[in-house]
Amino acid sequence: MPKSTRVTPTSIAQAKLSRRAFLGTLLGTTTLAIAACSQTSQSSETSQGQTSSAADSPSEDQRIVALNTGQLDNLLLLGITPVGVAAAKNADLIPQFLRDRFGAEMDLDSIADCGFRQDPDIEAIANLNPTLICANSRSDEALLTKLRAIAPVVTGEGGGENWKQDLLTIAEAANVKDKAESLLQEYEDTAAEIAANQPSTPPSVSFLRTKDDAFQMYGAESMAGTVAGDCGFARPEAQQFTDQAGQDLSAELIAEADADWLFYGVQDGKSSPEDTPLWPSLKAVQSGQAIAVDYDSWYMNASLVSAGIILDGLKTNVAV
């Protein structure tokens, strides 16, 4: 398979946190919805908790296409190299943090470019002869119908608040659920240990990223927010919202992102919050506790790989 030629920013100028991953598993059950239509027009209905015959194939025989955020990460972590993936706009097909983690052991350049997540290339996907397609349940039904005509489709919910369930959903479809549960349990155990050692008044942590020409702070239902919650950290009052993952923030309101510790990610080519007039006045900045982190792994992906990186950053910097 030819190497992808997608060229987009992959790094930020600030020093990054360690990308070691403390990984793990969610106790409980999972639901799985796979709707499938074979290429020979033999369709079969699947319901929650069921998988199709293609998903029951041995892992080494599977040809999986991943079209949603975090799915590439999770498949690689589970030892599966997908045959094709779709990327977010203005992002690399294979983010650098995944190349750093898996590049030495897996042939990431063999993964085909299937377009963008919002509008994947149906012809490119069909040409890969996939046995399973991983998509987003929030996708347009017309798109899902086209995908089901190619191969069985498993859908995750997407979003940072659903990353644990989505991991198990895809793992079950790929016949590696036991491995996913084991890895997720390791993450849960590490987070629980941090939470158990929190002081009576836990330190507060803030999450901030660049967005277009301004910024966005992340709430309790974001990817980073769920990890902070699992570890028992407090959140600043302005970031306790749960109705959406993030809220836009102008430079004039950057003080709303203040906390005991502030973890900020800057997309390459965008203005850093360090350049805003109010930045020096933040207590996290004044105490040397404003930490630049990797933009993609902390703020663009929702996966167990990202959870491990975020957990590691919190443990290394904040945990006592």
C-alpha positions as CSV (number, residue, x, y, z in Angstrom):
1,M,0.0,0.0,0.0
2,P,1.5,3.4,-0.9
3,K,2.5,5.7,1.9
4,S,0.0,8.5,2.6
5,T,1.0,11.9,1.3
6,R,-1.3,13.9,3.7
7,V,0.8,16.9,4.9
8,T,-0.5,18.7,8.0
9,P,1.0,20.1,11.2
10,T,2.2,17.5,13.6
11,S,4.0,19.2,16.5
12,I,3.9,22.2,18.8
13,A,6.9,24.3,19.7
14,Q,6.5,23.8,23.4
15,A,8.1,20.9,25.3
16,K,5.8,18.0,25.6
17,L,5.0,15.7,28.5
18,S,6.1,12.1,28.5
19,R,4.0,9.9,26.3
20,R,4.2,6.8,28.5
21,A,0.7,5.4,28.8
22,F,-0.8,4.0,31.9
23,L,-3.6,2.0,30.3
24,G,-6.6,0.0,31.5
25,T,-10.3,-1.4,31.7
26,L,-13.9,-0.5,32.6
27,L,-15.8,-2.9,34.8
28,G,-19.2,-3.7,33.5
29,T,-20.9,-4.7,30.3
30,T,-21.0,-3.2,26.9
31,T,-23.5,-2.9,24.1
32,L,-22.7,-3.4,20.5
33,A,-24.7,-2.4,17.5
34,I,-23.5,-3.8,14.2
35,A,-25.6,-3.4,11.1
36,A,-24.3,-5.3,8.1
37,C,-24.8,-5.9,4.5
38,S,-22.5,-8.2,2.5
39,Q,-21.0,-7.3,-0.9
40,T,-23.1,-10.1,-2.3
41,S,-26.3,-8.4,-1.1
42,Q,-26.9,-10.9,1.6
43,S,-27.9,-8.7,4.5
44,S,-28.3,-9.6,8.1
45,E,-29.6,-7.6,11.0
46,T,-27.6,-7.4,14.2
47,S,-28.7,-5.9,17.6
48,Q,-27.1,-4.7,20.7
49,G,-24.8,-7.3,22.2
50,Q,-24.4,-9.2,18.9
51,T,-21.7,-9.3,16.3
52,S,-21.7,-10.4,12.7
53,S,-19.9,-13.3,11.2
54,A,-17.2,-11.1,9.8
55,A,-16.5,-9.7,13.3
56,D,-16.1,-13.3,14.5
57,S,-13.2,-13.9,12.2
58,P,-9.7,-14.3,13.7
59,S,-8.0,-11.0,14.2
60,E,-5.2,-11.8,11.7
61,D,-7.8,-12.4,9.0
62,Q,-9.7,-9.1,9.6
63,R,-9.4,-6.1,7.4
64,I,-10.7,-3.2,9.4
65,V,-11.4,0.4,8.4
66,A,-11.6,3.0,11.1
67,L,-13.5,6.2,10.4
68,N,-14.0,7.9,13.8
69,T,-11.9,9.6,16.4
70,G,-9.9,7.3,18.7
71,Q,-10.7,4.1,16.7
72,L,-7.2,4.0,15.0
73,D,-5.6,4.5,18.4
74,N,-7.6,1.7,20.1
75,L,-7.1,-0.7,17.2
76,L,-3.3,-0.2,17.3
77,L,-3.3,-0.6,21.1
78,L,-5.1,-3.9,20.7
79,G,-2.5,-5.1,18.2
80,I,-4.6,-4.6,15.0
81,T,-3.3,-2.5,12.1
82,P,-6.3,-1.2,10.2
83,V,-6.2,-1.3,6.4
84,G,-7.6,2.2,6.1
85,V,-8.5,5.2,8.2
86,A,-10.2,8.6,7.8
87,A,-8.6,11.7,9.4
88,A,-10.0,14.9,11.0
89,K,-9.6,18.0,8.9
90,N,-6.3,19.9,9.3
91,A,-4.8,16.8,10.9
92,D,-2.4,14.1,9.9
93,L,-3.8,10.7,8.8
94,I,-1.5,9.1,11.4
95,P,-0.9,11.6,14.3
96,Q,2.7,11.9,15.4
97,F,2.0,10.6,18.9
98,L,0.8,7.4,17.4
99,R,3.9,7.1,15.2
100,D,6.0,7.6,18.3
101,R,4.1,4.9,20.2
102,F,3.5,2.3,17.5
103,G,5.8,3.2,14.5
104,A,8.6,0.8,15.4
105,E,6.4,-2.3,15.8
106,M,3.6,-1.7,13.2
107,D,3.5,-0.8,9.6
108,L,1.6,2.5,9.9
109,D,2.5,3.6,6.3
110,S,0.5,0.6,5.0
111,I,-2.7,2.2,6.2
112,A,-4.7,3.7,3.3
113,D,-6.1,7.2,3.3
114,C,-9.9,7.0,3.3
115,G,-10.6,10.7,3.2
116,F,-12.0,12.8,6.0
117,R,-14.2,11.6,8.9
118,Q,-17.0,13.9,8.0
119,D,-17.1,12.7,4.4
120,P,-15.1,9.5,3.9
121,D,-14.2,8.2,0.4
122,I,-16.6,5.4,-0.2
123,E,-14.8,4.1,-3.3
124,A,-11.5,4.0,-1.5
125,I,-13.1,2.0,1.4
126,A,-14.7,-0.5,-1.0
127,N,-11.4,-1.0,-2.8
128,L,-9.8,-2.2,0.5
129,N,-12.3,-5.1,0.7
130,P,-12.8,-4.6,4.5
131,T,-14.3,-7.2,6.7
132,L,-15.4,-4.6,9.3
133,I,-15.9,-0.9,9.2
134,C,-15.8,1.2,12.4
135,A,-17.9,4.3,12.2
136,N,-19.8,6.8,14.4
137,S,-23.4,6.3,15.3
138,R,-23.9,10.1,14.8
139,S,-23.0,9.8,11.1
140,D,-25.6,10.5,8.5
141,E,-27.8,7.5,7.9
142,A,-27.2,7.7,4.2
143,L,-23.5,7.3,4.8
144,L,-24.0,4.4,7.1
145,T,-26.2,2.7,4.5
146,K,-23.4,3.0,1.9
147,L,-20.9,1.6,4.3
148,R,-23.2,-1.3,5.2
149,A,-23.3,-2.2,1.5
150,I,-19.5,-2.8,1.7
151,A,-19.0,-4.6,4.9
152,P,-20.4,-5.1,8.5
153,V,-20.4,-1.8,10.3
154,V,-19.9,-1.3,14.1
155,T,-20.7,2.2,15.5
156,G,-19.3,3.9,18.5
157,E,-20.9,6.9,20.1
158,G,-18.0,9.2,19.7
159,G,-17.1,12.1,22.0
160,G,-14.7,12.2,25.0
161,E,-17.4,11.1,27.5
162,N,-17.9,7.8,25.6
163,W,-14.3,6.7,25.1
164,K,-14.4,3.7,27.5
165,Q,-17.6,2.3,26.0
166,D,-16.4,2.9,22.5
167,L,-13.2,1.0,23.2
168,L,-15.1,-2.0,24.4
169,T,-17.6,-1.8,21.5
170,I,-14.9,-2.0,18.9
171,A,-12.9,-4.5,20.8
172,E,-15.8,-6.9,21.0
173,A,-16.4,-6.5,17.2
174,A,-12.8,-7.3,16.6
175,N,-12.8,-10.3,19.0
176,V,-10.3,-8.7,21.4
177,K,-12.6,-7.6,24.1
178,D,-10.7,-9.5,26.8
179,K,-7.5,-7.7,26.0
180,A,-9.3,-4.3,26.0
181,E,-10.9,-5.0,29.4
182,S,-7.5,-5.9,30.8
183,L,-5.8,-2.8,29.5
184,L,-8.7,-0.6,30.7
185,Q,-8.6,-2.2,34.1
186,E,-5.0,-1.2,34.4
187,Y,-5.9,2.4,33.6
188,E,-8.7,2.3,36.1
189,D,-6.5,0.9,38.8
190,T,-3.9,3.6,38.3
191,A,-6.5,6.3,38.3
192,A,-8.1,4.9,41.4
193,E,-4.8,4.9,43.2
194,I,-4.2,8.6,42.4
195,A,-7.7,9.4,43.6
196,A,-7.2,7.5,46.8
197,N,-4.1,9.6,47.6
198,Q,-5.7,13.0,47.0
199,P,-5.6,15.5,49.8
200,S,-8.9,16.6,51.4
201,T,-8.9,19.5,49.1
202,P,-7.6,18.2,45.7
203,P,-5.7,20.5,43.4
204,S,-7.7,21.9,40.5
205,V,-6.7,21.2,36.9
206,S,-7.6,23.1,33.8
207,F,-7.6,22.1,30.2
208,L,-7.2,24.6,27.4
209,R,-6.5,24.4,23.7
210,T,-6.3,26.7,20.7
211,K,-9.3,26.7,18.4
212,D,-9.3,28.7,15.2
213,D,-8.2,32.2,16.2
214,A,-9.2,31.9,19.8
215,F,-9.3,29.1,22.5
216,Q,-11.5,26.5,24.0
217,M,-11.6,25.2,27.6
218,Y,-12.7,21.7,28.3
219,G,-15.3,20.6,30.8
220,A,-16.1,17.5,32.8
221,E,-17.4,15.5,29.8
222,S,-14.4,16.0,27.7
223,M,-11.7,13.3,27.2
224,A,-9.3,15.1,29.5
225,G,-12.1,15.9,31.9
226,T,-13.1,12.3,32.4
227,V,-9.5,11.3,33.2
228,A,-9.2,14.2,35.7
229,G,-12.4,13.0,37.3
230,D,-11.2,9.4,37.5
231,C,-8.1,10.6,39.3
232,G,-10.1,12.7,41.7
233,F,-8.8,16.2,40.7
234,A,-10.9,19.3,41.2
235,R,-12.0,21.4,38.3
236,P,-12.2,25.2,38.2
237,E,-15.8,26.5,38.5
238,A,-15.8,27.7,34.9
239,Q,-15.0,24.1,33.7
240,Q,-17.6,22.1,35.5
241,F,-20.1,22.2,32.7
242,T,-21.4,18.9,31.3
243,D,-23.7,19.8,28.4
244,Q,-20.8,19.8,25.9
245,A,-17.1,18.9,25.8
246,G,-15.7,22.4,25.4
247,Q,-16.6,26.1,25.5
248,D,-15.0,28.7,23.3
249,L,-13.0,31.3,25.0
250,S,-11.6,34.7,23.8
251,A,-8.3,36.1,24.8
252,E,-10.1,38.6,26.9
253,L,-11.6,35.8,29.0
254,I,-8.5,33.6,29.3
255,A,-8.6,34.0,33.1
256,E,-11.6,31.6,33.1
257,A,-9.1,28.9,32.3
258,D,-7.0,29.5,35.4
259,A,-6.6,26.7,38.0
260,D,-3.9,25.3,40.3
261,W,-2.5,23.5,37.2
262,L,-3.2,24.5,33.6
263,F,-2.5,22.1,30.7
264,Y,-2.7,23.8,27.4
265,G,-2.2,22.5,23.8
266,V,-1.3,24.7,20.8
267,Q,-2.0,23.6,17.3
268,D,1.0,24.4,15.0
269,G,0.6,27.7,13.3
270,K,-1.9,29.1,15.9
271,S,-1.3,31.8,18.5
272,S,-0.4,30.5,21.9
273,P,-2.3,31.6,25.0
274,E,1.1,32.7,26.3
275,D,0.8,35.6,23.9
276,T,-2.4,36.9,25.4
277,P,-2.2,40.0,27.6
278,L,-3.7,38.3,30.7
279,W,-1.6,35.2,30.6
280,P,1.1,36.5,33.1
281,S,-1.6,37.2,35.6
282,L,-2.9,33.6,35.9
283,K,-2.0,31.9,39.1
284,A,-1.0,28.7,37.3
285,V,1.5,30.8,35.2
286,Q,2.8,32.6,38.2
287,S,3.4,29.4,40.1
288,G,5.1,27.7,37.2
289,Q,2.2,25.2,36.8
290,A,1.1,26.0,33.3
291,I,2.2,23.0,31.3
292,A,2.4,22.8,27.5
293,V,1.1,19.4,26.2
294,D,0.7,17.6,22.9
295,Y,-2.3,19.0,21.1
296,D,-3.4,15.9,19.3
297,S,-3.2,13.3,22.1
298,W,-4.7,15.5,24.8
299,Y,-7.4,17.3,22.8
300,M,-8.1,15.8,19.4
301,N,-8.5,12.1,20.1
302,A,-10.7,10.1,22.5
303,S,-9.1,6.7,23.1
304,L,-7.4,4.6,25.8
305,V,-4.0,5.7,24.3
306,S,-4.9,9.4,24.9
307,A,-6.3,8.6,28.3
308,G,-3.0,7.0,29.3
309,I,-1.0,10.0,28.1
310,I,-3.3,12.4,30.0
311,L,-3.2,10.3,33.1
312,D,0.6,10.1,32.9
313,G,0.8,13.9,32.6
314,L,-1.4,14.4,35.6
315,K,0.4,11.8,37.7
316,T,3.8,13.2,36.8
317,N,3.0,16.8,37.4
318,V,0.2,17.0,39.9
319,A,-0.3,13.8,41.9
320,V,1.2,13.7,45.4
